[in-house]
Amino acid sequence: MRLIIFGPPGSGKGTYASRLSPIFNIPHISTGQILRDARNDQKYGTIIKECQEKGELVPIDIVVEMLKKKLSEPDCKNGFILDGYPRNVEQAKKISDIPIDFIINLVVSDDIIIKRLSSRRQCDKCGEIYNILYLKPKEEGKCDKCGGNLIQRDDDKEDVIKERLKIYEEETRPVLDYYKRKVKIIDIECRDINASPDFMVEKILTALRKEGVKV
Ligand code: AMP
């Protein structure tokens, strides 16, 4: 199963992909996380950090090099869930040799996104996502999974969020047109900010079952 989970920043891509990954027994590949983990890289660390702090896209050659390396690892042999890639049509073309089964397109309003991202927290060790309003950890400031510290990402500040949404509208949304005739796109709407991740994951699974996926 090769899935792309698609949608604006804050639409829940990472949250749902991390829950879908054990269900299908395939890895969750987040380019945002791969790049965050590479911020100390000698060659690319500085440029990655600079782009991420401003909410701008990291240069395509760097992203593609890191992504292809990851996709060539043995755990991706049976498939993967791609989160955060492709961010524009040029990036989509770079993986045109890899057959994709479905695109899960998360449809969420800007209102929900801004509220959600400004209250989002992420584990600095394992990357698990929380929200101080409605997806709280058991112990304040600590990750339920690994005990790591929960931090606010520097690109989850309001002015950077607006920049990321602008890039999404201008560059990322057109990716759907590129895939329209190539890959089945499944729209998943989220109208309620309080909809639990479990509820949304079930909605995704139901939609996949309708497409004949046995899960
Ligand atoms: P995300 O975790 O997907 O919200 O990504 C956080 C940041 O990482 C983005 O604002 C970009 O700076 C960078 N990034 C993630 N994925 C990509 C990509 N496919 N191409 C370029 N930059 C990316």
Boltz pocket constraint, residues with backbone or C-beta under 6 A from the ligand:
constraints:
  - pocket:
      binder: B
      contacts: [[A, 9], [A, 31], [A, 32], [A, 33], [A, 35], [A, 48], [A, 51], [A, 52], [A, 53], [A, 55], [A, 56], [A, 57], [A, 58], [A, 59], [A, 63], [A, 83], [A, 84], [A, 85], [A, 86], [A, 87], [A, 91], [A, 155], [A, 164]]
      max_distance: 6.0
